[in-house]
Each structure stands twice: as structure tokens, then as C-alpha cells.
């Protein structure tokens, strides 16, 4: 699994804590002040499970609880859910500030891979 972003995103690396904050819907802007747009797969997708456990080092249900807390407290919103790898690639490649994840074998030149530091 790799983290992908909009191709002209100024970032090339991201810390695990920033990644957790972004996917936990607590960090809403990139360092260059561009709004972050988070895309995720469905909760039961194998890619979502692998991303959560391997890259974020949290369980998928912990992410869901964080999102629910943000939404129900009125402080945030859910990330946008995509149905397929193709949809994820399309959204990330075409929306400034977008971030998501896919299997490393499915990366195209239309997105930027962010290295986790």
C-alpha cells in the first residue's frame, strides 16, 4: 500500500503523525495552505484494512470512531468514499489537495506517491 496525492502537491514526504491527522480528519490543510481532500475505500475493502493497519498503524474501526466523533460533534466531516481503485486514481489525479491510497502495483504516473517518514 502507498499513499498517493494530487500530482502537483508540493509535499514529497509525510510524517506518520501527519498522515494519521489527515485521515483522522483533524488536519484540513497542506503546509502550502491548500485544503486537504481525503479519499478512502469502503470500510470492508481489503485495501482500507491494509492501509489502516500497515501505514496508519491503527485498526479500521478506530478510524471510523474518529470520523464519527468529528461529525457528531459538528467539528468535521467524513472523508469521501470511493468504490474502486480506478475511481481513487481519477479523484486523486484531478482534485487539488487530494490524498488517498492504493496498492503500490496500481500506481500510475498521474498521481504523486508520498513517502512516509
MDTraj code that builds the backbone (N, CA, C; nanometers):
import mdtraj as md
import numpy as np

residues = "UNK UNK UNK UNK UNK UNK UNK UNK UNK UNK UNK UNK UNK UNK UNK UNK UNK UNK UNK UNK UNK UNK UNK UNK UNK UNK UNK UNK UNK UNK UNK UNK UNK UNK UNK UNK UNK UNK UNK UNK UNK UNK UNK UNK UNK UNK UNK UNK UNK UNK UNK UNK UNK UNK UNK UNK UNK UNK UNK UNK UNK UNK UNK UNK UNK UNK UNK UNK UNK UNK UNK UNK UNK UNK UNK UNK UNK UNK UNK UNK UNK UNK UNK UNK UNK UNK UNK UNK UNK UNK UNK UNK UNK UNK UNK UNK UNK UNK UNK UNK UNK UNK UNK UNK UNK UNK UNK UNK UNK UNK UNK UNK UNK UNK UNK UNK UNK".split()
xyz = np.array([
    [0.0840, -0.1187, 0.0000],
    [0.0000, 0.0000, 0.0000],
    [0.0884, 0.1249, 0.0000],
    [0.0469, 0.2246, -0.0754],
    [0.1172, 0.3525, -0.0788],
    [0.0164, 0.4664, -0.0653],
    [0.0645, 0.5777, -0.0141],
    [-0.0162, 0.6986, -0.0039],
    [0.0055, 0.7776, -0.1320],
    [-0.1045, 0.8208, -0.1936],
    [-0.0942, 0.8980, -0.3177],
    [-0.1604, 1.0345, -0.2982],
    [-0.1107, 1.1318, -0.3741],
    [-0.1635, 1.2676, -0.3653],
    [-0.1755, 1.3285, -0.5040],
    [-0.2455, 1.4403, -0.5090],
    [-0.2586, 1.5178, -0.6325],
    [-0.1189, 1.5416, -0.6887],
    [-0.0985, 1.5258, -0.8205],
    [0.0367, 1.5285, -0.8779],
    [0.1190, 1.6536, -0.8508],
    [0.0565, 1.7704, -0.8387],
    [0.1363, 1.8906, -0.8149],
    [0.1423, 1.9304, -0.6672],
    [0.1067, 1.8378, -0.5799],
    [0.1222, 1.8633, -0.4366],
    [0.2693, 1.8918, -0.4088],
    [0.2962, 1.9943, -0.3298],
    [0.4355, 2.0322, -0.3042],
    [0.5084, 1.9319, -0.2143],
    [0.4330, 1.8547, -0.1388],
    [0.4945, 1.7586, -0.0467],
    [0.5434, 1.6344, -0.1220],
    [0.6594, 1.5854, -0.0793],
    [0.7105, 1.4587, -0.1326],
    [0.7140, 1.3524, -0.0237],
    [0.7179, 1.3986, 0.1018],
    [0.7170, 1.3080, 0.2166],
    [0.6109, 1.3557, 0.3151],
    [0.5724, 1.2660, 0.4042],
    [0.4747, 1.2998, 0.5071],
    [0.5059, 1.2168, 0.6306],
    [0.4919, 1.2762, 0.7467],
    [0.5164, 1.2011, 0.8702],
    [0.3949, 1.1134, 0.8996],
    [0.4178, 1.0053, 0.9713],
    [0.3071, 0.9154, 1.0067],
    [0.2049, 0.9901, 1.0930],
    [0.2523, 1.0792, 1.1810],
    [0.1581, 1.1531, 1.2663],
    [0.0722, 1.2485, 1.1824],
    [0.1301, 1.3130, 1.0820],
    [0.0510, 1.3991, 0.9928],
    [-0.0483, 1.3161, 0.9115],
    [-0.0028, 1.1994, 0.8674],
    [-0.0900, 1.1100, 0.7920],
    [-0.2099, 1.0677, 0.8769],
    [-0.1840, 1.0326, 1.0018],
    [-0.2935, 0.9959, 1.0927],
    [-0.3880, 1.1131, 1.1143],
    [-0.3321, 1.2333, 1.1293],
    [-0.4163, 1.3519, 1.1500],
    [-0.5017, 1.3805, 1.0270],
    [-0.4441, 1.3656, 0.9084],
    [-0.5199, 1.3883, 0.7852],
    [-0.6311, 1.2855, 0.7719],
    [-0.5982, 1.1581, 0.7856],
    [-0.7002, 1.0542, 0.7682],
    [-0.7943, 1.0442, 0.8872],
    [-0.7571, 1.1033, 1.0006],
    [-0.8472, 1.1132, 1.1147],
    [-0.9354, 1.2369, 1.1055],
    [-0.9197, 1.3117, 0.9945],
    [-0.9973, 1.4321, 0.9645],
    [-0.9720, 1.5434, 1.0674],
    [-0.8499, 1.5465, 1.1234],
    [-0.8126, 1.6514, 1.2185],
    [-0.7205, 1.7560, 1.1560],
    [-0.6607, 1.7244, 1.0429],
    [-0.5716, 1.8177, 0.9733],
    [-0.6338, 1.8463, 0.8372],
    [-0.6720, 1.9710, 0.8147],
    [-0.7506, 2.0011, 0.6952],
    [-0.6770, 2.0823, 0.5887],
    [-0.5501, 2.1182, 0.6147],
    [-0.4743, 2.1956, 0.5151],
    [-0.3340, 2.1396, 0.5002],
    [-0.2842, 2.1435, 0.3759],
    [-0.1458, 2.1087, 0.3486],
    [-0.0578, 2.2232, 0.3988],
    [0.0724, 2.2007, 0.4172],
    [0.1604, 2.3102, 0.4598],
    [0.1534, 2.4336, 0.3688],
    [0.1245, 2.4155, 0.2403],
    [0.1137, 2.5286, 0.1473],
    [-0.0245, 2.5953, 0.1547],
    [-0.1043, 2.5559, 0.2539],
    [-0.2363, 2.6132, 0.2814],
    [-0.3468, 2.5689, 0.1855],
    [-0.3195, 2.4672, 0.1032],
    [-0.4227, 2.4094, 0.0168],
    [-0.5117, 2.3190, 0.1027],
    [-0.6439, 2.3262, 0.0867],
    [-0.7304, 2.2355, 0.1620],
    [-0.7031, 2.0890, 0.1252],
    [-0.7030, 2.0018, 0.2253],
    [-0.6848, 1.8584, 0.2038],
    [-0.8209, 1.7975, 0.1716],
    [-0.8257, 1.7128, 0.0715],
    [-0.9468, 1.6384, 0.0365],
    [-0.9137, 1.4899, 0.0493],
    [-0.9717, 1.4251, 0.1493],
    [-0.9381, 1.2861, 0.1819],
    [-1.0328, 1.1890, 0.1111],
    [-0.9729, 1.0881, 0.0478],
    [-1.0495, 0.9815, -0.0174],
    [-1.0113, 0.8476, 0.0440],
    [-1.1119, 0.7654, 0.0709],
    [-1.0892, 0.6329, 0.1294],
    [-1.1740, 0.5297, 0.0553],
    [-1.1347, 0.4042, 0.0703],
    [-1.2155, 0.2941, 0.0183],
    [-1.3207, 0.2594, 0.1240],
    [-1.4143, 0.1742, 0.0895],
    [-1.5163, 0.1307, 0.1844],
    [-1.4516, 0.0611, 0.3038],
    [-1.5172, 0.0684, 0.4191],
    [-1.4633, 0.0109, 0.5422],
    [-1.4253, -0.1361, 0.5283],
    [-1.5008, -0.2110, 0.4482],
    [-1.4746, -0.3544, 0.4366],
    [-1.3818, -0.3907, 0.3196],
    [-1.3278, -0.2914, 0.2520],
    [-1.2357, -0.3176, 0.1401],
    [-1.1016, -0.3657, 0.1952],
    [-1.0412, -0.4679, 0.1333],
    [-0.9112, -0.5170, 0.1802],
    [-0.8039, -0.4075, 0.1789],
    [-0.8120, -0.3168, 0.0809],
    [-0.7142, -0.2072, 0.0725],
    [-0.7262, -0.1129, 0.1925],
    [-0.8490, -0.0870, 0.2353],
    [-0.8703, 0.0012, 0.3502],
    [-0.8139, -0.0629, 0.4774],
    [-0.8385, -0.1906, 0.4906],
    [-0.7884, -0.2653, 0.6055],
    [-0.6354, -0.2623, 0.6085],
    [-0.5732, -0.2908, 0.4951],
    [-0.4261, -0.2922, 0.4877],
    [-0.3693, -0.1528, 0.5122],
    [-0.4290, -0.0508, 0.4505],
    [-0.3830, 0.0862, 0.4697],
    [-0.3877, 0.1258, 0.6177],
    [-0.5022, 0.1006, 0.6803],
    [-0.5195, 0.1379, 0.8209],
    [-0.4164, 0.0698, 0.9098],
    [-0.4041, -0.0611, 0.8945],
    [-0.3163, -0.1381, 0.9829],
    [-0.1678, -0.1166, 0.9541],
    [-0.1305, -0.1148, 0.8262],
    [0.0123, -0.1093, 0.7912],
    [0.0655, 0.0338, 0.7898],
    [-0.0018, 0.1234, 0.7197],
    [0.0521, 0.2589, 0.7049],
    [0.0144, 0.3519, 0.8202],
    [-0.1114, 0.3468, 0.8647],
    [-0.1512, 0.4337, 0.9757],
    [-0.1211, 0.3705, 1.1117],
    [-0.1110, 0.2393, 1.1119],
    [-0.0891, 0.1620, 1.2350],
    [-0.2040, 0.1807, 1.3352],
    [-0.3267, 0.1811, 1.2807],
    [-0.4490, 0.1820, 1.3611],
    [-0.5461, 0.0821, 1.2982],
    [-0.6425, 0.0371, 1.3765],
    [-0.7430, -0.0530, 1.3222],
    [-0.8490, 0.0279, 1.2475],
    [-0.9078, -0.0307, 1.1418],
    [-1.0098, 0.0417, 1.0649],
    [-1.1243, 0.0946, 1.1518],
    [-1.1649, 0.0177, 1.2529],
    [-1.2754, 0.0650, 1.3372],
    [-1.2355, 0.1884, 1.4188],
    [-1.1051, 0.2046, 1.4470],
    [-1.0588, 0.3241, 1.5172],
    [-1.0734, 0.4483, 1.4285],
    [-1.0461, 0.4311, 1.3001],
    [-1.0664, 0.5412, 1.2052],
    [-1.2135, 0.5803, 1.2001],
    [-1.2993, 0.4801, 1.1906],
    [-1.4438, 0.5053, 1.1832],
    [-1.4898, 0.5801, 1.3087],
    [-1.4410, 0.5396, 1.4269],
    [-1.4778, 0.6087, 1.5509],
    [-1.4321, 0.7538, 1.5494],
    [-1.3118, 0.7782, 1.4975],
    [-1.2601, 0.9154, 1.4888],
    [-1.3477, 0.9993, 1.3972],
    [-1.3872, 0.9427, 1.2831],
    [-1.4734, 1.0157, 1.1893],
    [-1.6089, 1.0451, 1.2528],
    [-1.6664, 0.9429, 1.3165],
    [-1.7967, 0.9614, 1.3815],
    [-1.7895, 1.0728, 1.4860],
    [-1.6828, 1.0735, 1.5647],
    [-1.6654, 1.1754, 1.6688],
    [-1.6609, 1.3159, 1.6065],
    [-1.5841, 1.3303, 1.4978],
    [-1.5729, 1.4601, 1.4299],
    [-1.7087, 1.5061, 1.3757],
    [-1.7801, 1.4156, 1.3122],
    [-1.9082, 1.4502, 1.2502],
    [-2.0140, 1.4803, 1.3560],
    [-2.0255, 1.3931, 1.4562],
    [-2.1318, 1.4098, 1.5551],
    [-2.1072, 1.5275, 1.6484],
    [-1.9819, 1.5701, 1.6608],
    [-1.9517, 1.6873, 1.7437],
    [-1.9649, 1.8165, 1.6627],
    [-1.9875, 1.8030, 1.5320],
    [-2.0018, 1.9193, 1.4461],
    [-1.8688, 1.9833, 1.4081],
    [-1.7575, 1.9133, 1.4326],
    [-1.6256, 1.9697, 1.4066],
    [-1.5633, 1.9215, 1.2766],
    [-1.6295, 1.8325, 1.2071],
    [-1.5684, 1.7804, 1.0847],
    [-1.6680, 1.7061, 0.9992],
    [-1.6132, 1.6378, 0.9003],
    [-1.6966, 1.5607, 0.8093],
    [-1.6263, 1.4297, 0.7760],
    [-1.7007, 1.3404, 0.7147],
    [-1.6432, 1.2131, 0.6733],
    [-1.5554, 1.2333, 0.5505],
    [-1.4536, 1.1475, 0.5337],
    [-1.3797, 1.1506, 0.4079],
    [-1.4715, 1.1008, 0.2963],
    [-1.4378, 1.1346, 0.1731],
    [-1.5182, 1.0866, 0.0609],
    [-1.4799, 0.9432, 0.0296],
    [-1.5809, 0.8590, 0.0154],
    [-1.5581, 0.7166, -0.0102],
    [-1.5633, 0.6887, -0.1600],
    [-1.4682, 0.6083, -0.2074],
    [-1.4669, 0.5671, -0.3475],
    [-1.4914, 0.4173, -0.3556],
    [-1.5401, 0.3728, -0.4699],
    [-1.5798, 0.2331, -0.4848],
    [-1.4722, 0.1442, -0.5466],
    [-1.3697, 0.2061, -0.6079],
    [-1.2707, 0.1246, -0.6781],
    [-1.1359, 0.1952, -0.6837],
    [-1.0337, 0.1188, -0.7194],
    [-0.9006, 0.1752, -0.7387],
    [-0.9030, 0.2772, -0.8515],
    [-0.9763, 0.2479, -0.9590],
    [-0.9841, 0.3393, -1.0725],
    [-1.0454, 0.4728, -1.0310],
    [-1.1509, 0.4670, -0.9502],
    [-1.2130, 0.5902, -0.9031],
    [-1.1167, 0.6666, -0.8113],
    [-1.0446, 0.5949, -0.7252],
    [-0.9458, 0.6585, -0.6370],
    [-0.8412, 0.7312, -0.7212],
    [-0.7850, 0.6636, -0.8209],
    [-0.6834, 0.7251, -0.9072],
    [-0.7385, 0.8481, -0.9795],
    [-0.8583, 0.8385, -1.0308],
    [-0.9191, 0.9509, -1.1022],
    [-0.9361, 1.0712, -1.0101],
    [-0.9917, 1.0494, -0.8909],
    [-1.0162, 1.1594, -0.7961],
    [-0.8852, 1.2239, -0.7520],
    [-0.7873, 1.1412, -0.7152],
    [-0.6598, 1.1947, -0.6660],
    [-0.5895, 1.2730, -0.7770],
    [-0.5946, 1.2234, -0.8999],
    [-0.5268, 1.2894, -1.0122],
    [-0.5934, 1.4200, -1.0532],
    [-0.7220, 1.4373, -1.0224],
    [-0.7939, 1.5525, -1.0756],
    [-0.8372, 1.6570, -0.9730],
    [-0.8187, 1.6315, -0.8437],
    [-0.8655, 1.7264, -0.7419],
    [-0.7478, 1.7815, -0.6619],
    [-0.7196, 1.9113, -0.6737],
    [-0.6095, 1.9702, -0.5952],
    [-0.6281, 1.9449, -0.4454],
    [-0.5187, 1.9070, -0.3793],
    [-0.5224, 1.8800, -0.2357],
    [-0.5641, 1.7385, -0.2000],
    [-0.5969, 1.6566, -0.3010],
    [-0.6467, 1.5211, -0.2757],
    [-0.5376, 1.4289, -0.2227],
    [-0.5796, 1.3362, -0.1348],
    [-0.4906, 1.2333, -0.0808],
    [-0.5714, 1.1053, -0.0648],
    [-0.5055, 0.9929, -0.0895],
    [-0.5703, 0.8631, -0.0770],
    [-0.4649, 0.7544, -0.0710],
    [-0.5031, 0.6348, -0.1061],
    [-0.4110, 0.5211, -0.1010],
    [-0.4537, 0.4138, -0.1996],
    [-0.3557, 0.3395, -0.2475],
    [-0.3808, 0.2250, -0.3351],
    [-0.2671, 0.1253, -0.3180],
    [-0.2826, 0.0097, -0.3816],
    [-0.1730, -0.0876, -0.3842],
    [-0.0600, -0.0300, -0.4679],
    [0.0628, -0.0541, -0.4261],
    [0.1777, 0.0022, -0.4991],
    [0.1825, -0.0453, -0.6440],
    [0.1310, -0.1633, -0.6712],
    [0.1330, -0.2169, -0.8074],
    [0.0345, -0.1450, -0.9004],
    [-0.0553, -0.0639, -0.8450],
    [-0.1579, 0.0022, -0.9255],
    [-0.1321, 0.1513, -0.9478],
    [-0.0178, 0.2005, -0.9029],
    [0.0159, 0.3427, -0.9170],
    [0.0352, 0.3791, -1.0645],
    [-0.0148, 0.4951, -1.1014],
    [0.0064, 0.5470, -1.2369],
    [0.0876, 0.6762, -1.2283],
    [0.1294, 0.7260, -1.3425],
    [0.2091, 0.8495, -1.3445],
    [0.1228, 0.9733, -1.3196],
    [-0.0078, 0.9568, -1.3086],
    [-0.0988, 1.0696, -1.2882],
    [-0.1103, 1.1156, -1.1429],
    [-0.0449, 1.0439, -1.0506],
    [-0.0509, 1.0792, -0.9091],
    [0.0901, 1.0837, -0.8498],
    [0.1039, 1.1457, -0.7353],
    [0.2327, 1.1514, -0.6658],
    [0.2296, 1.0564, -0.5471],
    [0.3339, 0.9762, -0.5337],
    [0.3477, 0.8889, -0.4161],
    [0.4148, 0.9708, -0.3067],
    [0.3556, 0.9683, -0.1869],
    [0.4161, 1.0354, -0.0720],
    [0.4909, 0.9326, 0.0111],
    [0.6175, 0.9592, 0.0344],
    [0.6980, 0.8702, 0.1189],
    [0.6672, 0.9019, 0.2650],
    [0.6491, 0.7976, 0.3448],
    [0.6206, 0.8171, 0.4872],
    [0.7527, 0.8204, 0.5612],
    [0.7718, 0.9265, 0.6395],
    [0.8962, 0.9390, 0.7167],
    [0.8712, 0.9208, 0.8637],
])
top = md.Topology()
chain = top.add_chain()
for i, resn in enumerate(residues, 1):
    res = top.add_residue(resn, chain, resSeq=i)
    for name in ("N", "CA", "C"):
        top.add_atom(name, md.element.get_by_symbol(name[0]), res)
traj = md.Trajectory(xyz[None], top)
